[in-house]
Amino acid sequence: MVLGDDHLIRGLNRDYRDSDEATDVLSFALADPESLRDPGDRVFLGEIYVSVETARRQARAARRPFARELAHLVIHGLLHLLGHDHRTRRQAQAMQREERRLMRSLAGRIAALQVL
């Protein structure tokens, strides 16, 4: 995972997604989907880039702790690496359910994080 600023994320978003704007998190899946079938196999899933600037703004706007926002973005990025998407309403709902489940299961650890 790479923590960067809006400038870095905007450049990646422009170069790889043809969207010339900053965003909160980008994921670049590098694993072959077939390699994800065996949960016992070690696999390099890919890369997650998070804009710390955008995460801070979003946390302030939602009145959430920064650590919680950062954890949510990392989980969101990880789910993309595992094949989840939110292009359709059904996909978005399924992904949000999984995000909520993971956030709940990690709540104590997230609350204890000391972040930037």
ZICOR-V170534 format. One line per field, one symbol per residue. ss: DSSP state (h for helix, s for strand, l for the rest). phi: phi as a letter, one per 30 degrees, with the letter a starting at -180 (. if undefined). A space follows every 50 residues. Layout:
BEGIN
ss: ???
phi: ???
END
This chain:
BEGIN
ss: lssslhhhhhhhhhhhhlllllllssssslllhhhhlllllllllsssss shhhhhhhhhhhlllhhhhhhhhhhhhhhhhlllllllhhhhhhhhhhhh hhhhhlhhhhhlllll
phi: .ccbcddddddddddcbhbdadbdbbbbdcddeddddcddddbddkbbcb dddddddddddchcdeeddddddddeddddddjdbbdcdddddddddded dddddceddddddcce
END
